[in-house]
Amino acid sequence: MPARSVSKNRKTADLALQKHIEELVVGNCSNPFAVLGRHPDGRGDIVRVFFPDAFEVRVIITSSDGSIVERQMQRIHPHGVYSVTIPKRSQSYFVRVKWADSWQDVVDPYSFGKLLGDLDLHLFSEGHHHSPDEIMGAHCIEINGVKGVRFTVWAPNASRVSVIGDFNIWDGRRHPMRLRHGAGVWELFVPGLMASERYKYEILSSKGKVLPAKADPYARFTEKPPATASRVAAPQNYEWHDTEWMEQRHKRHKVNAPLSIYEIHAPSWRLSENGQGFISWSSLADVLIPYIQELGFTHIELLPITEYPFSGSWGYQPVSMYAPTARHGEPSEFAAFVDRCHQAGIGVIMDWVPAHFPSDPHGLACFDGTHLYEHADPQEGFHQDWHTLIYNFGRNEVRGFLLGSALYWLKHFHIDGLRVDAVASMLYRDYSRKDGEWKPNIYGGRENLEAVSFFHEFSALIRDTHDDVMLIAEESTAWPGVTMSAEAGGLGFHFKWNMGWLHDTLRYMQRDPLWRGYHAHDLTFGMIYAYSERFILPLSHDEVVHGKGSLLSRMPGDAWQKHANLRCLYGLMWAYSGKQLLFMGGELAQWEEWNHDGQIAWHRLVEASGKGMHDTVATLNRLYRAYPALYADDYSPQGFQWVIANDTQNCVFAWLRYAPDAAPVLVVCNMTPVPRHNYRVGVPHGGYWHEILNTDAACFGGSNVGNAGGLYAQDVPAHGMCCSLEATLPPLSVLYFSPVAI
């Protein structure tokens, strides 16, 4: 090549380099590896580093023969860019920096090559990487004997992304990242960092705007709110002790197994020991596990624990879908909590929220300056009810983000079930919207086809990888086939909350008994559709907030009648077709509405009426497990038979529960405060019928009217049965009978 051409090319390269350096020092550099690190230059290699505010920088070189040489680096830009030429055959180098008060040895982050493999990036882009948590976020790793943290983040429309934290005084100029074109993933290995390091990402949009510092979407550990930084999680090496539970879990989760769930909001179940702040996972396990064992619930369900900034959202507005909230401790401490529950025979379900996310500036909203995780059009991407943003389920990387989150909790924390919140809001494009406020799908319909496809993929993935994990939908409409398999045209959930039963039953129970006879259909209508899905009967947190009052306060009558009515509600709920869920505090019959900043009414345990309700729930759970008729055929019409459904004058209801090869259970409800003597109830055969439950028993706080422990059936046909019991029905009570021998 002619000398003039070589000189021209050199000049062009120098100008390009100078341009990159200027971009670097002002924080606009999109390709820091073009400037920094080690670069061939004739017979030697040039090393460039960037240390604003440094007084002096030296390079320590390890030669090919093992000798160590120290050289002064030349400042080539007044704002802290340094350069030196080292021998081409040098094995490695590190940098020694003199600050105002000390010297610091630093391994150059820009001396390392690409960090993620092409296959991982391809699978990530396709939304088919089922462990994106292993490649994204912050990970403690070792490269060529150097320990540090690998940072990776998806921001395809950013012009520059930097990792910032305490380690670089939150200066976005100091650690700009490498862009892996095609995948839109930025990466950087920062030597010397360790677990617990605080960090965020500083992102420069394509228009050159510096965005608010962003928490890591894939963070597995965070600061305790209200602080919002992500933290480097320690390697996940928790040693589990729940082998027996995990081996038996598939049996416990069959539809013909007992399932009674205690729903808990961990921050307000019990405050910390000093009455202020949040209880730790360890302390929660100490008190919650024996309490659940005493009550007899098979599972607990945690309101969302994925990290969330606003405590008033109860966790339903999460920003970190991979991080257990730091309110109660570190991720390993949450794993230990689940482990202890399993060892005690208690399953752990968690609420999981793929329906929406908050618009907090440090979160996912406009993550790289564009609507990356959410729809750009507010008619598709904004929830008017909650002022939150809606995921773009049609985008591969977003689907992969959510699917990866679900799998992460199952794999790393042994979660036994996911209850998906607000499914209806995902399924309908016109959810809570008026005409003109929503966009139809490609066929002109109101169904969100992308969300339906997401649920198909979600349920199939869980079935294929964790077939013993429960998927539960909170779906408040009549969408068909929520608990049918995707192959059969359904969504693939195992259970669905029965919101219709909930509202009908509470409406009935809130009525004055004087008028209940006119509204018997509120208790009977549910059987028309009871077997269209596999239902859970939820007396959930939503029923004791926003001015609705507690369950007890919503019951009619004086204090005694309120407690009796609530015991009736529980008695009929535990005997109805479907599994049960009760929100914390309901077992104490607390008078006050739930307060997420307080704790449940523990003082009720030393009051007779509160202790009586607690013991009622414990007895119901004990009987529920002991009598298969109460659970084994929940989802078959053969498991339920009305005996009395039309006695509107006396407000008496009765039904039989059946199970194969098990004794039936007769349920009789008197929904008035008037005792009924010599009331005849049909039964399918003779013999002695043991009164296994009387919610009016004195030990529960009742008037102790009953049948002296049981009755012999008489050969008197009634209600289509060959025999009958002549029973005494206590006021506002539910009785269970079961034959001693068939």
Secondary structure, DSSP 8 states (H G I E B T S, - for coil): --HHHHHHHHHHHHHHHHHHHHHHHHT--S-GGGTSEEEEETTEEEEEEE-TT-SEEEEEEE-TTS-EEEEE-EEEETTTEEEEEEETT--EEEEEEE-SS-EEEE--GGGS---S-HHHHHHHHHT--S-GGGTSEEEEEEETTEEEEEEEEE-TT-SEEEEEEGGGTT-TTT-B-EEETTTTEEEEEEET--TT-EEEEEEE-TTS-B---B--TT-SSB--TT---EE-----------HHHHHHHHHHTSTTS--EEEEE-HHHHS--TTSSS---HHHHHHHHHHHHHHHT-SEEEE---EE-S-GGGTTSS-SEEEEE-TTS--HHHHHHHHHHHHHTT-EEEEEE--S-B---TTTTTTTTSS-SSB-SSHHHHEETTTTEE-B-TTSHHHHHHHHHHHHHHHHHH---EEEETTHHHHHBTTTT--TTSS---TTS-SB-HHHHHHHHHHHHHHHHH-TTSEEEE---S--TTTTS-GGGTS---SEEE-HHHHHHHHHHHHS-GGGGGGGTHHHHGGGGTTTSS-EEEEE-GGGGSTT---HHHHS-SSHHHHHHHHHHHHHHHHHSSSEEEEETTGGGT-SS---TTS---GGGGGSHHHHHHHHHHHHHHHHHHH-GGGTTTTTSGGGEEEEEEEETTTTEEEEEE--TTS--EEEEEE-SSS-EEEEEEEESS-SEEEEEEETT-GGGTS---S-TTEEE-BS--BTTBSEEEEEEE-TTEEEEEEES--
